[in-house]
Amino acid sequence: MKLPIVAYGDPVLRKKAADFEADETAELKQLIADMYETMYSARGVGLAAPQVGLSKRLFVVDASPFDDEEPELKDFKKAFVNAQIVEENGQEWNFNEGCLSIPDVREDVSRKPEVLLSYYDENMVHHQETFKGMAARIIQHEYDHIEGKLFTDKLSPLRKRLLEKRLNDISRGAVKVDYKMKFPAAKKGR
């Protein structure tokens, strides 16, 4: 089932998400399937639970659209539950990022090229794994969501000021998207 994506300005995007507890995992596989369906319908490569209004430590990633630049990403599709970044390594590099919760805004963001992540998969099997390149970048972007952070937080104060009107417009629903969204500051009854 496609879920509505919450827009910039919704308080759920600013909360540090809670872990899934052992007794909460019964619906996990369906939630993951719904998140993949939502992400694909919005043509994204990652989606975190806070973006669908659920303050839980879960995100899904499919980096296969980048397999022409990094062939090892051909079948890179994973769900990450209760993820924790153990360490980030390497020289930061810029890449133009966007976000399904902040449509029509893309900015260069600097991130480390390697991340060591501790997480559980959809079967609640624990993994500790190193990811590099574009996979690491997508994971860091989605990880920020479960920490209550957005890619716009990484921009300079001047760049944030220049984007302020566009971000407020998104929050009010004054943006065209071809996927279902919930806008926190939209006028009721529209």
Backbone bond lengths (Angstrom), bond angles and torsions (degrees), N, CA, C in turn:
res aa  C-N    CA-C-N  psi(-1)  N-CA   C-N-CA  omega(-1)  CA-C   N-CA-C  phi
1 M - - - 1.447 - - 1.528 108.57 -
2 K 1.330 115.54 132.01 1.457 119.65 176.89 1.525 109.27 -73.94
3 L 1.320 114.76 132.01 1.463 121.27 -179.93 1.519 109.35 -104.80
4 P 1.336 117.47 149.13 1.470 118.17 175.51 1.532 109.93 -71.40
5 I 1.312 115.79 140.58 1.462 122.15 177.79 1.521 108.17 -92.98
6 V 1.329 116.35 129.92 1.466 119.48 -179.31 1.523 109.31 -79.51
7 A 1.317 114.77 141.38 1.457 121.89 -175.92 1.519 112.18 -89.97
8 Y 1.313 113.80 162.23 1.464 123.01 173.99 1.530 109.40 -45.31
9 G 1.316 115.87 136.77 1.459 121.01 179.72 1.517 113.43 102.63
10 D 1.327 117.64 -17.21 1.460 120.27 177.90 1.529 108.59 -72.77
11 P 1.342 118.07 130.70 1.472 120.87 -177.69 1.528 114.56 -58.25
12 V 1.330 119.14 -26.56 1.465 120.85 -179.35 1.533 111.13 -62.19
13 L 1.332 117.10 -26.92 1.462 120.75 179.92 1.527 112.39 -74.50
14 R 1.331 116.86 -11.32 1.467 121.12 -178.05 1.518 113.17 -109.37
15 K 1.333 117.40 2.11 1.464 121.15 179.44 1.519 110.41 -93.66
16 K 1.325 116.27 140.66 1.461 119.49 170.87 1.532 106.49 -72.02
17 A 1.327 116.38 123.50 1.456 121.44 -173.38 1.527 111.89 -74.07
18 A 1.328 114.87 152.23 1.469 122.29 -179.70 1.526 110.24 -90.03
19 D 1.323 115.50 150.86 1.464 121.44 175.58 1.517 110.84 -65.76
20 F 1.332 115.87 153.10 1.457 121.03 166.90 1.516 106.49 -76.02
21 E 1.312 116.87 132.15 1.464 122.02 175.99 1.527 108.34 -92.44
22 A 1.317 116.70 161.96 1.465 121.76 -176.63 1.529 112.43 -55.88
23 D 1.339 117.46 -36.17 1.467 120.30 -178.24 1.533 112.95 -82.57
24 E 1.328 118.10 1.39 1.465 121.33 -178.48 1.520 112.56 -107.08
25 T 1.295 117.82 6.67 1.462 119.42 -171.69 1.525 114.11 -90.34
26 A 1.325 118.43 -2.74 1.468 120.82 -177.35 1.526 112.00 -59.00
27 E 1.325 117.80 -41.00 1.462 121.36 -177.74 1.525 112.66 -93.69
28 L 1.322 117.17 4.90 1.457 121.43 -173.57 1.530 112.56 -59.44
29 K 1.323 117.82 -46.73 1.470 120.16 -176.89 1.523 111.56 -63.08
30 Q 1.335 117.52 -38.74 1.464 119.74 178.26 1.527 110.75 -67.99
31 L 1.330 116.63 -40.77 1.464 120.73 177.45 1.530 110.20 -60.66
32 I 1.327 117.09 -43.72 1.465 121.10 178.62 1.529 109.86 -61.64
33 A 1.328 117.73 -45.14 1.473 121.24 178.33 1.526 110.51 -60.43
34 D 1.328 117.22 -43.26 1.469 121.04 178.38 1.528 111.37 -64.13
35 M 1.325 116.52 -38.42 1.463 119.75 179.35 1.529 110.96 -67.62
36 Y 1.326 118.09 -40.09 1.465 119.99 176.05 1.531 109.97 -61.69
37 E 1.334 116.86 -46.64 1.466 120.34 -179.95 1.528 110.78 -59.07
38 T 1.336 116.28 -42.56 1.465 121.71 178.95 1.526 110.45 -64.12
39 M 1.325 116.70 -46.51 1.468 121.94 -179.20 1.526 110.83 -61.42
40 Y 1.333 117.31 -46.95 1.465 120.11 -178.89 1.522 111.31 -65.17
41 S 1.322 116.78 -38.82 1.468 119.57 -179.00 1.524 111.33 -66.31
42 A 1.347 116.66 -26.98 1.469 121.25 178.35 1.532 111.31 -95.24
43 R 1.317 116.73 3.94 1.470 123.76 -179.94 1.530 112.55 58.18
44 G 1.336 115.39 44.95 1.458 121.48 176.82 1.514 111.15 -100.54
45 V 1.331 115.39 170.65 1.466 121.20 176.00 1.527 111.27 -115.22
46 G 1.321 116.69 -2.49 1.455 121.84 177.37 1.515 109.38 -160.59
47 L 1.334 115.61 152.56 1.465 120.86 178.32 1.522 108.06 -155.06
48 A 1.322 115.88 131.46 1.460 121.80 179.61 1.521 109.91 -107.09
49 A 1.336 115.96 150.35 1.471 121.08 -178.58 1.533 112.90 -53.74
50 P 1.351 120.41 -39.95 1.466 117.99 177.70 1.530 113.06 -58.42
51 Q 1.322 117.39 -26.75 1.455 120.25 179.41 1.520 113.22 -71.44
52 V 1.326 116.78 -14.60 1.466 120.03 173.85 1.531 109.98 -111.57
53 G 1.333 115.18 21.00 1.458 121.16 172.22 1.513 115.66 87.05
54 L 1.325 118.13 8.89 1.460 121.84 -177.16 1.523 109.73 -114.15
55 S 1.321 117.11 113.88 1.463 121.62 -177.07 1.531 110.65 -82.16
56 K 1.323 114.80 68.69 1.469 123.08 179.97 1.524 109.39 -129.51
57 R 1.334 115.57 152.06 1.473 121.87 -177.42 1.532 110.14 -81.94
58 L 1.317 114.86 79.10 1.460 122.43 179.63 1.522 108.42 -146.35
59 F 1.327 115.77 133.61 1.459 119.37 167.47 1.514 109.77 -147.02
60 V 1.330 115.30 154.93 1.462 122.52 178.59 1.524 107.91 -119.68
61 V 1.340 114.59 149.26 1.459 121.19 -177.34 1.520 108.77 -139.71
62 D 1.324 116.33 140.13 1.457 121.85 167.55 1.531 106.62 -137.08
63 A 1.327 115.96 101.01 1.467 121.94 -175.70 1.520 112.71 -91.37
64 S 1.334 118.25 7.20 1.463 120.45 -176.56 1.536 114.13 -59.38
65 P 1.342 121.56 -26.18 1.468 118.59 175.57 1.535 113.77 -60.60
66 F 1.326 117.36 -16.21 1.466 121.30 179.39 1.529 112.61 -98.87
67 D 1.346 117.30 12.84 1.464 119.01 -175.82 1.525 113.64 -70.81
68 D 1.338 118.27 -15.64 1.461 118.61 176.12 1.538 110.56 -71.29
69 E 1.358 117.35 -31.50 1.467 121.08 176.54 1.531 111.65 -87.67
70 E 1.333 116.66 -34.19 1.469 122.28 -179.49 1.527 107.88 -132.23
71 P 1.352 118.20 90.98 1.472 121.92 -174.53 1.529 114.55 -54.00
72 E 1.342 117.70 -26.97 1.471 119.60 179.97 1.534 112.50 -67.40
73 L 1.324 117.50 -8.98 1.471 121.07 179.11 1.531 112.26 -89.70
74 K 1.324 117.75 3.83 1.467 121.60 -175.31 1.530 112.72 -49.46
75 D 1.301 118.15 -45.66 1.465 121.25 -178.58 1.527 111.30 -119.04
76 F 1.328 116.74 32.73 1.464 120.36 -176.45 1.526 110.02 -83.58
77 K 1.329 114.90 94.85 1.473 122.34 179.14 1.515 106.33 -136.87
78 K 1.337 116.34 118.12 1.470 119.88 -175.56 1.519 110.87 -145.80
79 A 1.338 114.02 151.49 1.461 122.02 169.09 1.525 107.28 -108.42
80 F 1.324 115.89 140.13 1.461 122.37 -178.01 1.526 108.77 -123.40
81 V 1.333 115.96 116.97 1.464 122.11 -178.51 1.523 108.52 -112.35
82 N 1.341 115.90 135.35 1.474 122.08 178.02 1.533 112.09 51.93
83 A 1.316 116.35 41.37 1.469 121.68 -177.43 1.525 111.67 -69.26
84 Q 1.328 114.31 145.81 1.465 122.73 173.06 1.521 107.66 -137.41
85 I 1.326 116.76 127.68 1.457 119.73 174.20 1.525 107.85 -75.96
86 V 1.329 116.33 123.95 1.450 122.35 178.69 1.527 109.15 -85.01
87 E 1.337 116.02 -45.47 1.463 120.02 175.14 1.520 110.63 -161.49
88 E 1.335 114.60 156.48 1.458 122.96 174.91 1.527 106.40 -121.91
89 N 1.332 116.49 139.39 1.460 120.37 -175.48 1.520 111.70 -135.76
90 G 1.336 114.06 159.24 1.456 121.11 173.05 1.516 113.39 100.93
91 Q 1.328 114.13 175.32 1.463 122.96 179.67 1.526 108.47 -81.26
92 E 1.341 117.29 124.65 1.465 120.45 -179.54 1.520 110.97 -57.74
93 W 1.341 115.74 146.33 1.463 121.76 177.64 1.521 109.23 -136.92
94 N 1.313 114.82 147.77 1.458 121.87 -178.48 1.520 110.87 -88.52
95 F 1.317 114.43 145.96 1.457 121.67 173.63 1.513 106.73 -153.27
96 N 1.318 116.25 145.98 1.458 121.70 -178.70 1.523 109.44 -79.50
97 E 1.343 116.24 111.48 1.466 121.75 -177.13 1.522 111.38 -107.70
98 G 1.306 114.13 154.72 1.452 122.62 172.28 1.516 107.89 -133.90
99 C 1.327 116.41 179.12 1.462 120.81 -177.35 1.518 108.86 -152.58
100 L 1.329 116.90 136.66 1.459 120.71 -179.86 1.529 112.28 -63.82
101 S 1.337 117.86 -24.79 1.466 121.18 177.71 1.534 112.29 -83.31
102 I 1.328 115.93 -10.61 1.467 121.68 -179.22 1.532 107.46 -130.11
103 P 1.340 117.70 67.09 1.465 119.87 -173.99 1.529 112.37 -63.23
104 D 1.316 114.20 148.36 1.475 122.95 176.18 1.522 114.18 67.39
105 V 1.333 117.90 15.68 1.457 121.17 173.47 1.524 106.92 -121.47
106 R 1.323 115.35 122.40 1.465 121.64 176.67 1.508 107.43 -131.84
107 E 1.326 116.27 135.41 1.466 121.33 -178.48 1.520 109.62 -145.59
108 D 1.334 115.45 152.79 1.460 120.65 174.13 1.521 109.29 -72.25
109 V 1.330 115.17 128.55 1.466 122.25 -179.76 1.522 107.68 -126.18
110 S 1.316 115.46 138.29 1.463 121.92 -179.65 1.532 109.66 -97.51
111 R 1.335 115.70 127.02 1.472 121.52 179.03 1.519 109.45 -141.67
112 K 1.321 116.10 159.18 1.468 122.30 176.21 1.539 108.61 -74.10
113 P 1.339 117.33 150.05 1.461 120.23 -176.23 1.527 115.35 -84.92
114 E 1.336 117.99 -2.81 1.464 120.14 -176.70 1.524 109.35 -142.27
115 V 1.331 115.78 136.46 1.459 120.48 179.90 1.532 109.41 -137.54
116 L 1.338 115.32 134.10 1.463 122.12 173.02 1.521 106.30 -99.79
117 L 1.344 115.78 121.52 1.461 121.42 -172.28 1.522 110.64 -123.24
118 S 1.317 115.40 134.54 1.459 122.57 170.82 1.526 105.96 -103.79
119 Y 1.343 117.27 128.00 1.468 120.30 -176.38 1.523 110.58 -160.14
120 Y 1.322 114.30 169.08 1.462 122.23 172.62 1.516 107.91 -111.65
121 D 1.342 116.57 146.99 1.460 119.88 175.69 1.533 109.22 -88.95
122 E 1.322 116.44 -174.14 1.472 120.99 -176.48 1.522 113.03 -64.80
123 N 1.349 117.33 -16.26 1.468 121.40 176.87 1.525 111.81 -97.96
124 M 1.342 116.16 9.85 1.467 124.24 -179.03 1.529 111.76 60.81
125 V 1.342 115.21 35.77 1.458 122.36 171.88 1.526 106.87 -95.03
126 H 1.333 116.20 129.88 1.458 120.67 -176.76 1.530 112.05 -78.21
127 H 1.344 116.15 141.50 1.461 123.27 176.53 1.524 108.47 -136.26
128 Q 1.310 116.20 149.34 1.460 121.57 165.85 1.521 104.64 -130.78
129 E 1.329 115.77 119.44 1.453 120.12 -167.66 1.526 110.08 -144.92
130 T 1.339 115.56 148.19 1.459 121.64 175.58 1.520 108.96 -99.53
131 F 1.325 115.42 133.62 1.460 122.15 177.35 1.514 108.08 -120.64
132 K 1.342 115.81 145.90 1.463 120.63 -176.65 1.516 110.72 -129.72
133 G 1.339 114.92 163.34 1.457 121.78 172.74 1.517 113.34 61.83
134 M 1.333 114.73 -136.34 1.469 120.03 -175.59 1.529 111.66 -64.63
135 A 1.323 118.32 -35.62 1.471 120.36 176.97 1.522 109.92 -59.96
136 A 1.336 117.38 -44.28 1.469 121.32 178.83 1.521 110.57 -61.71
137 R 1.323 116.79 -42.15 1.476 121.00 -179.59 1.526 110.98 -62.55
138 I 1.310 117.14 -47.87 1.475 120.29 -179.07 1.528 109.78 -62.79
139 I 1.318 116.56 -43.37 1.468 120.88 178.63 1.529 110.25 -60.63
140 Q 1.330 118.22 -44.91 1.467 120.80 179.44 1.524 111.44 -62.55
141 H 1.335 116.76 -40.09 1.473 120.77 178.35 1.528 110.02 -61.45
142 E 1.331 116.63 -48.61 1.469 120.14 -179.04 1.527 111.30 -69.33
143 Y 1.321 116.82 -36.72 1.463 121.13 176.80 1.528 110.29 -59.72
144 D 1.329 116.44 -40.45 1.473 119.52 176.49 1.528 110.75 -54.24
145 H 1.329 117.00 -39.86 1.471 120.29 -179.91 1.531 111.75 -59.37
146 I 1.326 117.72 -41.87 1.471 118.52 -178.18 1.526 111.45 -76.78
147 E 1.338 116.25 -9.80 1.465 121.87 174.58 1.533 111.59 -97.25
148 G 1.341 117.14 2.01 1.457 121.34 179.63 1.516 114.00 80.44
149 K 1.339 116.31 24.01 1.467 121.11 -178.55 1.528 110.11 -117.72
150 L 1.334 115.17 155.36 1.460 121.85 177.56 1.524 109.08 -123.70
151 F 1.328 116.74 158.94 1.467 118.73 -178.99 1.525 111.12 -63.12
152 T 1.318 118.25 -25.63 1.470 120.92 178.70 1.530 111.44 -66.74
153 D 1.330 117.50 -21.03 1.469 120.69 177.20 1.527 111.08 -66.11
154 K 1.311 117.06 -21.88 1.462 121.62 -176.79 1.534 112.21 -88.44
155 L 1.324 116.73 -0.23 1.462 120.58 -178.69 1.525 110.93 -86.37
156 S 1.308 115.76 160.56 1.468 120.58 178.46 1.526 109.63 -67.41
157 P 1.339 117.85 154.90 1.465 120.28 177.91 1.539 112.58 -55.28
158 L 1.323 117.24 -38.89 1.466 120.52 178.74 1.523 110.48 -63.67
159 R 1.328 117.57 -46.14 1.471 121.54 -179.16 1.532 110.02 -62.51
160 K 1.341 116.87 -40.04 1.470 120.44 178.14 1.524 110.83 -62.30
161 R 1.335 116.77 -42.48 1.469 120.07 178.67 1.524 110.78 -62.43
162 L 1.331 116.44 -40.33 1.461 120.08 179.81 1.533 112.00 -66.10
163 L 1.315 117.15 -27.05 1.472 121.76 -179.32 1.529 113.05 -91.39
164 E 1.312 118.00 -7.83 1.463 121.94 -170.83 1.530 113.64 -53.68
165 K 1.316 118.46 -46.18 1.471 120.47 -179.20 1.532 110.81 -63.64
166 R 1.327 116.70 -44.42 1.470 119.50 179.70 1.524 110.91 -62.17
167 L 1.330 117.06 -41.02 1.467 120.39 179.29 1.528 110.75 -65.25
168 N 1.330 117.23 -40.98 1.463 120.37 177.23 1.528 110.95 -65.13
169 D 1.336 117.29 -38.17 1.465 120.88 176.32 1.529 110.94 -61.22
170 I 1.331 116.42 -42.12 1.469 120.36 178.53 1.524 109.79 -61.32
171 S 1.316 116.96 -45.44 1.457 121.90 -179.58 1.538 111.37 -59.18
172 R 1.337 116.31 -34.84 1.475 121.53 -179.77 1.522 112.67 -83.82
173 G 1.336 117.33 -8.71 1.459 119.88 -179.04 1.514 113.00 90.63
174 A 1.323 118.06 10.88 1.468 122.19 179.96 1.528 109.39 -87.68
175 V 1.318 115.40 59.57 1.460 122.62 179.43 1.525 107.19 -151.62
176 K 1.324 115.83 144.70 1.473 119.86 179.03 1.525 108.66 -94.84
177 V 1.321 115.26 124.83 1.464 121.42 175.62 1.518 108.10 -134.38
178 D 1.328 116.24 154.25 1.461 119.07 178.46 1.530 111.39 -107.61
179 Y 1.340 115.26 25.88 1.457 120.72 173.15 1.528 107.69 -136.91
180 K 1.321 115.48 159.77 1.465 120.66 -175.47 1.522 110.66 -72.67
181 M 1.353 115.60 130.27 1.466 121.22 179.49 1.514 110.29 -133.03
182 K 1.339 115.02 157.54 1.470 122.82 171.33 1.521 106.53 -114.37
183 F 1.327 115.55 124.89 1.456 121.48 -176.87 1.525 109.63 -107.01
184 P 1.327 118.01 120.02 1.474 120.63 -172.99 1.516 114.62 -67.33
185 A 1.330 118.44 -28.78 1.464 119.93 -175.93 1.520 112.33 -109.51
186 A 1.343 116.85 14.90 1.473 120.16 179.26 1.530 109.16 -69.66
187 K 1.311 114.22 142.89 1.479 119.34 178.56 1.522 108.08 -68.16
188 K 1.319 115.59 134.90 1.459 120.97 178.83 1.518 109.74 -67.93
189 G 1.331 115.83 145.44 1.462 120.75 176.81 1.516 113.57 88.83
190 R 1.329 117.46 4.83 1.467 118.47 177.99 1.493 110.38 -89.36
